[in-house]
Amino acid sequence: MKYLVLIVFIISCAGPSGKLTEKAKKLEVFSTRPAKCRVIDKVIGTDKNGTSELAVNHALNQAADLGASGIFITEEIPNGKNRTVHAIAYECN
């Protein structure tokens, strides 16, 4: 039984990271660093197909899990077919 739970967990983690969760759909991508918001953490979004939008979605999903209001993208790194987005997750009141 414990192996079945482990297999289900691994499969769920292997799902499409670029698809926005319901919580992530409510987040904002800030065009400038928000002045009156609290930094929660750094997040890194990736996409193996080279799509910036999906890498940003991956970062938004992570930020939503942290309870953030939005993210500010600090760096975008293309590497062949891989795309990586570094961002800061913020909580704004």
Z-matrix of the N, CA and C atoms (Angstrom, degrees):
N
C 1 1.452
C 2 1.528 1 111.49
N 3 1.357 2 116.63 1 -42.43
C 4 1.461 3 117.67 2 -178.64
C 5 1.526 4 111.70 3 -65.28
N 6 1.335 5 117.41 4 -28.06
C 7 1.460 6 119.94 5 177.26
C 8 1.525 7 111.15 6 -70.36
N 9 1.310 8 117.24 7 -34.46
C 10 1.454 9 121.34 8 177.32
C 11 1.525 10 110.02 9 -64.53
N 12 1.318 11 117.28 10 -43.25
C 13 1.459 12 121.11 11 177.99
C 14 1.528 13 109.99 12 -62.41
N 15 1.312 14 117.08 13 -42.36
C 16 1.461 15 121.34 14 178.93
C 17 1.524 16 111.27 15 -62.55
N 18 1.308 17 117.66 16 -42.49
C 19 1.466 18 121.82 17 179.52
C 20 1.529 19 110.71 18 -64.35
N 21 1.324 20 117.06 19 -43.34
C 22 1.467 21 120.79 20 178.49
C 23 1.523 22 110.05 21 -62.46
N 24 1.331 23 116.86 22 -41.86
C 25 1.458 24 120.72 23 178.76
C 26 1.523 25 111.52 24 -61.90
N 27 1.311 26 117.52 25 -45.41
C 28 1.464 27 121.91 26 -179.75
C 29 1.522 28 110.85 27 -63.02
N 30 1.308 29 117.12 28 -42.54
C 31 1.461 30 120.69 29 179.04
C 32 1.516 31 110.91 30 -64.41
N 33 1.334 32 117.63 31 -41.08
C 34 1.462 33 120.25 32 -179.28
C 35 1.524 34 111.03 33 -66.77
N 36 1.330 35 117.35 34 -33.84
C 37 1.461 36 120.42 35 177.64
C 38 1.521 37 111.74 36 -71.84
N 39 1.302 38 116.57 37 -23.87
C 40 1.459 39 120.63 38 -178.38
C 41 1.521 40 112.34 39 -86.16
N 42 1.325 41 117.38 40 4.68
C 43 1.457 42 121.82 41 -179.27
C 44 1.517 43 111.53 42 -66.01
N 45 1.311 44 116.94 43 175.18
C 46 1.460 45 120.57 44 -177.06
C 47 1.523 46 111.29 45 -68.01
N 48 1.338 47 117.26 46 112.08
C 49 1.459 48 121.17 47 -177.89
C 50 1.519 49 111.49 48 -75.19
N 51 1.317 50 118.25 49 -16.18
C 52 1.453 51 121.65 50 -177.98
C 53 1.511 52 114.53 51 -85.44
N 54 1.322 53 118.12 52 -7.33
C 55 1.458 54 120.83 53 178.37
C 56 1.524 55 108.43 54 -85.67
N 57 1.326 56 116.64 55 126.73
C 58 1.460 57 120.82 56 -178.12
C 59 1.523 58 111.60 57 -69.81
N 60 1.327 59 115.54 58 137.56
C 61 1.457 60 120.83 59 172.40
C 62 1.525 61 108.22 60 -78.72
N 63 1.311 62 116.82 61 167.21
C 64 1.475 63 120.32 62 179.13
C 65 1.524 64 110.91 63 -60.96
N 66 1.334 65 117.49 64 -40.13
C 67 1.469 66 120.69 65 178.55
C 68 1.521 67 111.14 66 -65.69
N 69 1.322 68 116.80 67 -39.25
C 70 1.467 69 121.04 68 -177.31
C 71 1.526 70 111.86 69 -68.97
N 72 1.318 71 117.92 70 -27.33
C 73 1.468 72 121.29 71 179.28
C 74 1.522 73 111.94 72 -63.37
N 75 1.335 74 117.15 73 -21.48
C 76 1.462 75 122.08 74 -178.25
C 77 1.529 76 112.51 75 -87.77
N 78 1.326 77 117.46 76 -8.49
C 79 1.455 78 121.64 77 -177.39
C 80 1.517 79 111.83 78 -82.75
N 81 1.315 80 114.63 79 158.83
C 82 1.452 81 122.06 80 -179.52
C 83 1.526 82 109.28 81 -110.91
N 84 1.320 83 116.65 82 147.47
C 85 1.460 84 121.35 83 169.99
C 86 1.528 85 104.88 84 -102.95
N 87 1.335 86 115.44 85 108.83
C 88 1.463 87 120.85 86 -175.75
C 89 1.524 88 110.35 87 -74.96
N 90 1.330 89 116.53 88 138.34
C 91 1.464 90 120.80 89 178.03
C 92 1.526 91 111.14 90 -83.50
N 93 1.333 92 117.61 91 -22.59
C 94 1.462 93 123.61 92 173.99
C 95 1.519 94 107.91 93 -133.61
N 96 1.327 95 115.96 94 160.05
C 97 1.467 96 119.47 95 178.97
C 98 1.524 97 108.78 96 -62.63
N 99 1.321 98 117.71 97 124.99
C 100 1.465 99 119.53 98 -179.61
C 101 1.533 100 110.81 99 -71.40
N 102 1.319 101 116.49 100 126.75
C 103 1.465 102 121.73 101 -173.42
C 104 1.530 103 113.02 102 -74.46
N 105 1.315 104 117.82 103 -35.99
C 106 1.465 105 120.28 104 -172.65
C 107 1.521 106 112.06 105 -107.08
N 108 1.307 107 115.93 106 34.63
C 109 1.457 108 121.11 107 -179.84
C 110 1.525 109 109.67 108 -122.20
N 111 1.315 110 115.06 109 155.83
C 112 1.460 111 121.68 110 -179.27
C 113 1.528 112 109.60 111 -96.61
N 114 1.326 113 116.30 112 133.59
C 115 1.465 114 121.14 113 175.85
C 116 1.519 115 108.27 114 -72.58
N 117 1.337 116 116.14 115 129.25
C 118 1.465 117 120.94 116 176.78
C 119 1.520 118 109.91 117 -95.34
N 120 1.330 119 116.64 118 -53.38
C 121 1.457 120 120.43 119 -176.89
C 122 1.523 121 108.97 120 -173.43
N 123 1.310 122 115.65 121 170.99
C 124 1.466 123 121.52 122 171.81
C 125 1.523 124 108.11 123 -89.93
N 126 1.316 125 116.06 124 145.77
C 127 1.469 126 121.56 125 175.68
C 128 1.521 127 108.25 126 -130.81
N 129 1.320 128 115.27 127 151.57
C 130 1.465 129 121.25 128 179.45
C 131 1.523 130 107.99 129 -128.93
N 132 1.321 131 115.38 130 118.69
C 133 1.455 132 121.06 131 177.34
C 134 1.515 133 109.92 132 -102.18
N 135 1.318 134 116.09 133 142.33
C 136 1.469 135 119.97 134 179.54
C 137 1.522 136 110.54 135 -133.70
N 138 1.316 137 114.34 136 154.37
C 139 1.461 138 121.17 137 171.87
C 140 1.517 139 107.69 138 -145.67
N 141 1.312 140 116.10 139 129.11
C 142 1.467 141 121.18 140 -176.24
C 143 1.525 142 113.20 141 -84.43
N 144 1.339 143 116.68 142 -2.85
C 145 1.462 144 120.19 143 178.98
C 146 1.524 145 111.99 144 -102.31
N 147 1.324 146 117.40 145 4.56
C 148 1.453 147 121.16 146 177.04
C 149 1.507 148 114.88 147 79.18
N 150 1.323 149 117.91 148 20.55
C 151 1.452 150 121.32 149 -178.16
C 152 1.527 151 110.41 150 -99.78
N 153 1.322 152 116.33 151 118.04
C 154 1.462 153 121.05 152 179.69
C 155 1.522 154 111.50 153 -61.72
N 156 1.321 155 116.78 154 -41.49
C 157 1.463 156 121.17 155 -177.77
C 158 1.533 157 110.93 156 -59.35
N 159 1.319 158 117.68 157 -42.53
C 160 1.460 159 120.38 158 -179.80
C 161 1.520 160 111.79 159 -71.10
N 162 1.331 161 117.35 160 -33.12
C 163 1.462 162 120.39 161 175.51
C 164 1.533 163 110.28 162 -66.36
N 165 1.327 164 116.79 163 -39.89
C 166 1.466 165 120.87 164 176.63
C 167 1.528 166 109.93 165 -65.02
N 168 1.318 167 116.86 166 -41.96
C 169 1.467 168 120.38 167 177.53
C 170 1.528 169 110.95 168 -58.89
N 171 1.320 170 116.62 169 -41.50
C 172 1.458 171 121.20 170 178.53
C 173 1.527 172 109.93 171 -61.31
N 174 1.330 173 117.03 172 -43.29
C 175 1.467 174 121.20 173 177.58
C 176 1.533 175 110.77 174 -64.64
N 177 1.322 176 117.30 175 -40.32
C 178 1.469 177 120.97 176 177.99
C 179 1.525 178 111.48 177 -63.30
N 180 1.317 179 117.28 178 -40.62
C 181 1.471 180 120.58 179 177.78
C 182 1.528 181 110.98 180 -60.39
N 183 1.325 182 116.39 181 -42.34
C 184 1.457 183 120.11 182 178.59
C 185 1.528 184 110.96 183 -65.42
N 186 1.326 185 116.27 184 -43.44
C 187 1.465 186 120.87 185 179.97
C 188 1.532 187 111.00 186 -63.40
N 189 1.319 188 116.42 187 -38.83
C 190 1.474 189 120.28 188 178.35
C 191 1.518 190 110.72 189 -62.71
N 192 1.320 191 117.10 190 -39.28
C 193 1.459 192 121.30 191 177.68
C 194 1.528 193 111.76 192 -63.82
N 195 1.329 194 116.95 193 -25.63
C 196 1.460 195 121.69 194 178.98
C 197 1.535 196 112.49 195 -87.03
N 198 1.336 197 116.80 196 -5.80
C 199 1.459 198 120.89 197 -179.13
C 200 1.516 199 113.79 198 85.66
N 201 1.316 200 117.01 199 23.81
C 202 1.465 201 121.90 200 -177.73
C 203 1.526 202 111.79 201 -77.48
N 204 1.333 203 114.24 202 161.29
C 205 1.466 204 121.91 203 173.91
C 206 1.519 205 110.98 204 -94.80
N 207 1.338 206 116.19 205 -23.40
C 208 1.448 207 120.28 206 -179.05
C 209 1.507 208 110.88 207 -179.53
N 210 1.336 209 114.83 208 -179.90
C 211 1.461 210 120.69 209 179.39
C 212 1.521 211 109.95 210 -131.43
N 213 1.327 212 114.48 211 154.52
C 214 1.456 213 122.03 212 171.13
C 215 1.517 214 106.65 213 -119.77
N 216 1.326 215 117.47 214 121.24
C 217 1.459 216 122.20 215 -176.91
C 218 1.521 217 108.71 216 -80.36
N 219 1.329 218 115.62 217 124.10
C 220 1.458 219 121.12 218 -178.83
C 221 1.515 220 112.88 219 -99.63
N 222 1.329 221 116.54 220 -25.41
C 223 1.466 222 119.39 221 -177.62
C 224 1.525 223 110.20 222 -159.52
N 225 1.309 224 115.44 223 142.10
C 226 1.463 225 121.75 224 174.51
C 227 1.525 226 107.49 225 -125.31
N 228 1.332 227 115.95 226 125.61
C 229 1.460 228 120.49 227 -173.56
C 230 1.526 229 110.43 228 -120.78
N 231 1.339 230 117.69 229 110.57
C 232 1.462 231 119.95 230 172.13
C 233 1.529 232 108.89 231 -84.40
N 234 1.309 233 116.21 232 140.06
C 235 1.467 234 120.93 233 178.41
C 236 1.520 235 107.58 234 -147.48
N 237 1.311 236 115.14 235 87.57
C 238 1.460 237 119.19 236 -175.93
C 239 1.521 238 109.16 237 63.58
N 240 1.331 239 116.78 238 -124.65
C 241 1.463 240 120.73 239 178.02
C 242 1.523 241 112.35 240 -82.26
N 243 1.330 242 117.59 241 -15.05
C 244 1.457 243 121.02 242 -179.00
C 245 1.520 244 111.09 243 -84.79
N 246 1.330 245 115.95 244 144.08
C 247 1.461 246 121.98 245 176.54
C 248 1.524 247 106.67 246 -129.92
N 249 1.331 248 117.06 247 131.11
C 250 1.453 249 122.39 248 179.03
C 251 1.523 250 109.29 249 -123.97
N 252 1.320 251 116.09 250 137.46
C 253 1.458 252 122.51 251 178.96
C 254 1.527 253 107.80 252 -123.54
N 255 1.335 254 116.11 253 123.65
C 256 1.459 255 121.90 254 174.25
C 257 1.526 256 107.32 255 -99.21
N 258 1.326 257 116.11 256 133.71
C 259 1.463 258 119.77 257 -177.73
C 260 1.519 259 110.33 258 -146.81
N 261 1.320 260 115.04 259 162.25
C 262 1.448 261 122.06 260 175.49
C 263 1.532 262 107.07 261 -110.43
N 264 1.321 263 115.67 262 129.59
C 265 1.469 264 121.05 263 178.49
C 266 1.523 265 108.69 264 -90.46
N 267 1.343 266 116.21 265 131.45
C 268 1.458 267 122.38 266 -178.46
C 269 1.527 268 110.62 267 -119.87
N 270 1.322 269 114.86 268 149.78
C 271 1.457 270 121.87 269 170.01
C 272 1.521 271 107.32 270 -113.61
N 273 1.304 272 115.89 271 122.11
C 274 1.460 273 121.23 272 -179.09
C 275 1.528 274 108.98 273 -117.26
N 276 1.312 275 115.51 274 138.60
C 277 1.482 276 119.27 275 179.42
C 278 1.491 277 112.26 276 -90.34
